[in-house]
Amino acid sequence: MEQNQNTNEQPQSKEVIPVKTQQSYTPVTPETSITASAETKEQTPTPATEHQISNIEPQTDSMEVHKHPHHVMHKKKWAEYILEFLMIFFAVFMGFIAENIREGIKNQENIHSDMQSIVADLKSDVLYFDSLIIRNEYSCLMTDSLINMLGNHPSNTADIYYLARTITANFGYFYSNAKTFEQMKASGNSKFIKPRSLLDSIANYYTSFQWFSNQAELLLSKIDAIHQGNSKLFNTFIFQKMMHIDYGDFQRGIISIRRPEGNPAFLTSDAGVINDVAIRYHYFFSTMKFYDKTGLQLLGQARRLIDQIEKEYHGK
């Protein structure tokens, strides 16, 4: 009986009685469908991907690195420091060299232009010196003739009047246009003139005109003395008529004075006054001869400088 009961009970335990659950029916509308889909999205858990899982574990590793940074940092050797220093030094040094090269090219271009300007100034000096020396030499020649006539032929007053007025109208002073060289000295470009001997020659040439400035003042004082002496011997009205000329008519730089009419008289026949006028012309003559001799030397120096500069800088 027990066995039969057991056999009867076993099938009963296997039977599963389905239980029907009652679900409340809610009408489906567009609003309820949108709300339901949103709720399902919020409630549905998103499975973790392999990428997210792999990103979790390195966080603990990075935290350990921050905790113990001295275990990871690489300690540099002295050789690496020296290498870095040499690389920085080499970069700075090459930049310095490049800048010097650039400045050198720029300076050479400026020097070439300045030297061409100096050549133009020197050529202008040569032309002026040539005409001035001709005028001064002519004045000295007339002075020598005047002194001789005052001493030996004082009665030839027409020629004496002509010579006396021609001398004071035909003389000049040496000067030079040193503007370019002065600008080079002010800007510091003169130190780039090569060779050094050329720079010294140019500087010596322009320095010489300081002496000419002093000599010009001395020469002017001699002319003033002549004017004072002439006022005691020559008639001013005769001189005035002689100067009715064309001042634009120059022959080789010489002003041509009109000869007086007839044989005009002196203001006095006093030998002392005549001698005083002659001595004043004599001092002018000697000063002018020395002045012109130095001018001839500078003329030669200017021509040599032109040749040297064109040789050094022509076509560079």
Helices and strands as residue ranges (DSSP letters): H 2-14, H 30-43, H 50-67, G 69-71, H 78-152, H 157-169, H 179-187, G 189-192, H 196-230, H 236-242, E 250-251, E 254-255, H 271-313
